[in-house]
Amino acid sequence: MNVLYIDTTTNDLVVALIRRDGIIDASQRAMGVKHSETLCGKVAELLKIADIKFDEIDAYACAIGPGSFTGIRIGISTVKGYATANPRPQIAVNCLEAIACSPKCGGRGFAVIDAGNGYYCCTPEDGTLSNVISYDDEIAKRSGKADGAADYLDGAAEIVRIKYANGDFCNALSPLYIRRSQAEINLKKADNR
């Protein structure tokens, strides 16, 4: 099993090859907003480190969010491009689920990720749908947290392995947006004036 995993939802650029018995990681922390400039070069670097060819990839996995709106689109569009050039199954990874099952992030079964503007996206303990909460919410204080996508790569890898083994592939990757973008919020405010 050679699954190319890409996560561009945070300031980290995560590019990894997930195998049954381990992870080959070529991630780069604190990329800021340079994901689109660096991503394909990192994938080429990863394949060289792993000593495999592009056509030896068995599937693609991508973090679909929540996270940076632009980052989500960069990761998904890159994976879709790769899948067009080298058709393989695709696996969607919810970042909150990856944090929730990551031992590095507490492995508590529920998670919180920064949604910007003082709000956080969370997976509540009761299993309800992800939603937006304030930083001061009690759930945010008790949840597993990650500073960047590289922190929960172990959780994402576990999800990818399970989905790959179960044949849980998606026909088309779709972004997971939990809140409206700041541009949408500003537009609505302008319309209400």
GIQUI-V723289 format. One record per helix or strand of 3 or more residues. SS is the DSSP state (alpha for helix, beta for strand). FROM is the first residue (numbers start at 1). TO is the last residue. Records with the same first field share a line. If there is no record, write none. Layout:
SS = FROM-TO / FROM-TO
This chain:
beta = 3-7 / 13-19 / 22-25 / 59-65 / 89-94 / 111-116 / 119-122 / 131-134
alpha = 35-50 / 54-56 / 69-85 / 95-100 / 103-105 / 138-142 / 149-166 / 182-191
